[in-house]
Amino acid sequence: MGGIASGEARRRKRDLRQVVQMVLDEKVKTTAGEEVEKRVAMVRVQVKQAIEGDVKSARLVADWSGEAPTRQELMGEDGAPLIPRSVEEAQKLLESE
């Protein structure tokens, strides 16, 4: 009987993933009037928040991109975090690489 319940749980999980993918494929209008998939809008919001210094957003964007840095890479020589505080600061960090 455990096998039947296990199969049902897997199907529910699969169905939920499919619903989430379907919703993320839907279009939404941006404040600029551009129509994009919801997944694109989500990424744009998270990137903007990361650039503004939101550490959780920065980690999420890095994880989504497959470029999540190690803890050591996030710390400067003085032990302070290397989180850009502005767009200009983020651009300088990117240019120095």
C-alpha positions in Angstrom: 0.0 0.0 0.0 3.0 2.4 0.6 3.8 2.1 -3.1 0.4 3.5 -4.2 0.6 6.4 -1.8 4.1 7.1 -2.9 3.1 7.2 -6.5 0.2 9.5 -5.8 2.6 11.9 -3.9 5.0 11.9 -6.9 2.1 12.7 -9.3 0.9 15.6 -7.1 4.4 17.0 -7.0 4.8 16.6 -10.8 1.4 18.2 -11.3 2.3 21.2 -9.1 5.6 21.7 -11.1 3.6 21.7 -14.3 1.2 24.3 -13.0 4.1 26.5 -11.8 5.7 26.2 -15.2 2.4 27.1 -16.9 2.0 30.2 -14.8 5.6 31.3 -15.3 5.0 31.0 -19.1 2.1 33.5 -18.9 2.7 37.0 -20.2 2.6 40.1 -18.0 2.9 43.8 -19.0 5.8 45.7 -17.5 5.6 49.3 -16.2 7.2 50.2 -19.5 4.4 48.5 -21.4 6.5 45.6 -22.6 4.9 42.2 -22.6 7.2 39.5 -21.2 6.9 36.1 -19.6 6.4 36.2 -15.8 9.7 34.3 -15.3 11.5 37.2 -17.2 9.8 39.8 -15.0 10.8 37.9 -11.9 14.4 37.7 -12.9 14.4 41.4 -13.8 13.0 42.3 -10.3 15.5 40.1 -8.5 18.5 41.5 -10.5 17.4 45.1 -9.8 17.0 44.3 -6.1 20.4 42.6 -6.1 22.1 45.6 -7.7 20.5 47.8 -5.0 22.2 45.7 -2.3 19.6 43.0 -1.4 21.8 40.1 -0.4 19.0 37.5 -0.7 18.2 38.6 -4.2 21.9 38.6 -5.1 22.2 35.0 -3.9 19.1 34.0 -5.7 20.2 35.5 -9.0 23.7 33.9 -8.6 22.1 30.6 -7.9 19.7 30.9 -10.9 22.6 31.8 -13.2 24.7 28.9 -12.0 27.4 31.3 -10.8 26.8 31.2 -7.1 30.1 32.4 -5.5 31.7 30.7 -2.6 31.6 32.4 0.8 35.3 33.4 0.4 34.5 35.1 -2.9 31.9 37.2 -1.2 34.4 38.7 1.3 36.9 41.4 0.7 40.5 41.3 2.1 39.3 43.2 5.1 36.5 40.6 5.8 33.8 43.0 4.7 31.1 41.7 2.3 31.6 42.6 -1.4 28.0 43.5 -2.1 27.7 46.5 -4.5 25.7 49.4 -3.0 24.8 51.0 -6.4 24.7 50.3 -10.1 27.9 52.2 -10.6 29.7 50.1 -7.9 28.4 46.9 -9.5 29.6 48.1 -12.9 33.1 48.8 -11.5 33.2 45.3 -10.0 32.3 43.8 -13.3 34.8 45.8 -15.2 37.6 44.8 -12.9 37.2 41.1 -13.6 
